[in-house]
Amino acid sequence: MARILAVYRVLLDGSLGVEEALGKMRAGLEEKGFRLEGHEVNPIGFGIVAVTVKVTAPEMDGVTDEISNILEATEGVSSVELDMVSRVG
């Protein structure tokens, strides 16, 4: 089965540290069989941090919505925006 790479821009609310929030995101994604492949931290200001996360998942209908829902439900996350999706294999 083919896989996709989805890139999301996640804004953190500042209630958790970046590494702790990433750990919670990773745990939530892995629980559903998705993999957090990488991230990039981008401080915005006033304690707000944006994290670009790269997630791989099986290619299937609704998978990007499911990933978005997992990320949005993660403690410490304020908002989630899908930036890009690409087929990787």
C-alpha positions as a Markdown table, in Angstrom:
| # | Residue | x | y | z |
|---|---|---|---|---|
| 1 | Met | 0.0 | 0.0 | 0.0 |
| 2 | Ala | 1.2 | 3.5 | -0.8 |
| 3 | Arg | 2.1 | 6.0 | 1.9 |
| 4 | Ile | 1.6 | 9.7 | 2.1 |
| 5 | Leu | 3.7 | 12.4 | 3.8 |
| 6 | Ala | 1.6 | 15.2 | 5.3 |
| 7 | Val | 3.1 | 18.4 | 6.6 |
| 8 | Tyr | 1.2 | 20.3 | 9.2 |
| 9 | Arg | 1.7 | 23.7 | 10.9 |
| 10 | Val | 0.8 | 23.3 | 14.6 |
| 11 | Leu | 0.5 | 26.2 | 17.0 |
| 12 | Leu | 1.2 | 25.4 | 20.6 |
| 13 | Asp | -0.6 | 27.3 | 23.4 |
| 14 | Gly | 2.4 | 27.5 | 25.7 |
| 15 | Ser | 0.9 | 25.3 | 28.4 |
| 16 | Leu | 3.5 | 22.6 | 27.7 |
| 17 | Gly | 7.1 | 22.7 | 26.6 |
| 18 | Val | 7.8 | 21.9 | 22.9 |
| 19 | Glu | 9.4 | 18.5 | 23.5 |
| 20 | Glu | 6.6 | 17.5 | 25.9 |
| 21 | Ala | 3.9 | 18.5 | 23.3 |
| 22 | Leu | 5.8 | 16.7 | 20.6 |
| 23 | Gly | 5.9 | 13.6 | 22.7 |
| 24 | Lys | 2.1 | 13.7 | 23.2 |
| 25 | Met | 1.6 | 14.2 | 19.5 |
| 26 | Arg | 3.9 | 11.3 | 18.7 |
| 27 | Ala | 2.1 | 9.0 | 21.1 |
| 28 | Gly | -1.3 | 9.9 | 19.7 |
| 29 | Leu | -0.2 | 9.4 | 16.1 |
| 30 | Glu | 1.6 | 6.0 | 16.8 |
| 31 | Glu | -1.5 | 4.8 | 18.6 |
| 32 | Lys | -3.3 | 5.0 | 15.2 |
| 33 | Gly | -0.4 | 3.6 | 13.2 |
| 34 | Phe | 0.9 | 6.9 | 11.9 |
| 35 | Arg | 4.5 | 8.1 | 12.3 |
| 36 | Leu | 5.9 | 11.5 | 13.2 |
| 37 | Glu | 8.9 | 11.6 | 10.9 |
| 38 | Gly | 10.3 | 15.0 | 11.8 |
| 39 | His | 9.6 | 18.5 | 13.1 |
| 40 | Glu | 10.9 | 22.1 | 12.9 |
| 41 | Val | 10.3 | 24.6 | 15.7 |
| 42 | Asn | 9.5 | 28.2 | 14.8 |
| 43 | Pro | 9.1 | 30.7 | 17.7 |
| 44 | Ile | 6.6 | 33.4 | 16.7 |
| 45 | Gly | 6.7 | 35.6 | 19.8 |
| 46 | Phe | 4.9 | 36.3 | 23.1 |
| 47 | Gly | 5.4 | 32.6 | 24.1 |
| 48 | Ile | 3.7 | 31.3 | 21.0 |
| 49 | Val | 5.5 | 28.6 | 19.1 |
| 50 | Ala | 4.7 | 27.1 | 15.7 |
| 51 | Val | 5.9 | 23.5 | 15.0 |
| 52 | Thr | 6.0 | 22.1 | 11.5 |
| 53 | Val | 5.5 | 18.4 | 11.8 |
| 54 | Lys | 5.9 | 15.7 | 9.1 |
| 55 | Val | 3.7 | 12.7 | 9.4 |
| 56 | Thr | 3.7 | 9.5 | 7.3 |
| 57 | Ala | 0.6 | 7.4 | 7.0 |
| 58 | Pro | -1.0 | 4.8 | 4.7 |
| 59 | Glu | -2.8 | 6.3 | 1.7 |
| 60 | Met | -6.5 | 6.0 | 2.4 |
| 61 | Asp | -9.6 | 8.2 | 2.3 |
| 62 | Gly | -9.9 | 10.6 | 5.2 |
| 63 | Val | -6.4 | 10.0 | 6.6 |
| 64 | Thr | -5.4 | 13.7 | 6.7 |
| 65 | Asp | -8.6 | 14.6 | 8.6 |
| 66 | Glu | -7.8 | 11.8 | 11.0 |
| 67 | Ile | -4.3 | 13.1 | 11.6 |
| 68 | Ser | -5.6 | 16.6 | 12.0 |
| 69 | Asn | -8.1 | 15.4 | 14.6 |
| 70 | Ile | -5.4 | 13.6 | 16.6 |
| 71 | Leu | -3.1 | 16.7 | 16.5 |
| 72 | Glu | -5.9 | 19.0 | 17.5 |
| 73 | Ala | -6.9 | 16.8 | 20.4 |
| 74 | Thr | -3.3 | 16.8 | 21.8 |
| 75 | Glu | -2.8 | 18.7 | 25.0 |
| 76 | Gly | -0.9 | 21.9 | 24.5 |
| 77 | Val | -2.0 | 22.4 | 20.8 |
| 78 | Ser | -3.9 | 25.5 | 19.9 |
| 79 | Ser | -4.5 | 25.0 | 16.2 |
| 80 | Val | -3.5 | 22.8 | 13.3 |
| 81 | Glu | -3.2 | 23.6 | 9.6 |
| 82 | Leu | -2.4 | 21.2 | 6.8 |
| 83 | Asp | 0.3 | 22.6 | 4.6 |
| 84 | Met | 1.1 | 19.9 | 2.1 |
| 85 | Val | 0.4 | 16.3 | 1.2 |
| 86 | Ser | 2.6 | 14.1 | -1.1 |
| 87 | Arg | 2.7 | 10.5 | -2.0 |
| 88 | Val | 5.9 | 8.8 | -0.9 |
| 89 | Gly | 5.7 | 5.2 | -2.0 |
